[in-house]
């Protein structure tokens, strides 16, 4: 895979945020899972969200994507305040996400999993179904063409007519990512895309994420594999105990004693594969 | 043998009515994940709406009145969901509470029908049909039209589910509501549309039942509902295609059994099939893991 630095021009270095989280808090039964997390995600970049277990990374992603309501704080996508919006509204605004354990629409075929993804379609309306069949046919044809192209890119084309529940773990991971790509999101949240994946597939998924950036998408990914973070991420946000500890390039963060103490130290000590 | 084929013909008519009803119930169950015990009363109310348009107010042809009656039932189903069932379903996680509400709704509808139309049997204003000999079958033109309506409805439902975004969204919701929402599917809107379709199909099933039986009564709410449940469960709960297949199986089995045993055991035959299915294939004869 191409690395992040080969893709960034000097002009790209400063960028407006597509996502702005301010003072987000969330507690469960009195325990603070997120405790004032504040960070920006720059547009058109790949940003990693890292931190020790229990730092509140997934909770933050759940709050951003509308899967969970925060107790206080704000989430802005561009200039729109999306704090505690319903998740389908956030998705329609251009935010897609994946999950730590990949989820699929098991009773639908691989192709159909992609066809439900595009944000707004004429085929959603009963009126159009009965009175504008040509429009629907054209839309369906265009969606199938695009979905087929994506499935070819992600190596799932041969499985297009299989039920999603019949796929292997790695294939489900790819399906989840390709479903997100089908929606052409402006911001794609990936929750540990490399978790439980073999090294060859890690390389491939890394390549796909860089492709997303080339296509103009912004990616925010929770990731523990620092080799991957080093290779593909432009920016890193470190969370610890529900707070933003630091942001910057991973190389800069390695020199930050707070970050090393809270997170990187244990990762470095854990061995070379991290 | 002639008796068998006659019964087979009647079985196809019953299966046609049952298929429309079972698909409507299954669509709604797949999306909301609770059983609507008022569904039989939706059928009865739809039949009475058709009766009102056919014999009381506009004096429309029965086939046109049937369209109006079914659509009225569809709209009413949306209102029932919006103001009654939906709020309960959102408020309580346990589907048991919503089941009790659907029981209550069933009683309300039944008593509304009695108070508006009375307990007397009503009949649509339509010509008395001559019986036609078609191969080994003896069927009326109306019964043939009912079978054609059923086939067309099944094809439309199939096309909607397979080829439109709406259908795929319904199947996605039936599969995993959370993931469907995360993918940008407006689940409330899909739920509303599903209630409309389910109510319309219930109204249609009640109306064509009235046409094939030659009379309209509030009975579907009490009797036919359990045959529909049998068809849906035998086919595989929540599976639309299972509901279609279950309807054909139950429809044929009940009518053919009536030709050889006492006709009053028809319901019992449906329940024997239901019990055997639950014993040997608890997920239904045509169910795969997951739904619809």
Interface residues (C-beta under 8 A of the other chain):
Chain A: X65 X67 X86 X87 X88 X91 X92 X96 X97 X103 X104 X105 X106 X107 X108 X112 X115 X116 X117 X118 X119 X121 X122 X123 X124 X125 X126 X129 X136 X139 X140 X163 X165 X179 X183
Chain B: X160 X163 X164 X165 X166 X168 X169 X171 X172 X174 X175 X176 X178 X179 X180 X181 X182 X183 X184 X185 X186 X187 X189 X193 X196 X288 X289 X290 X291 X292
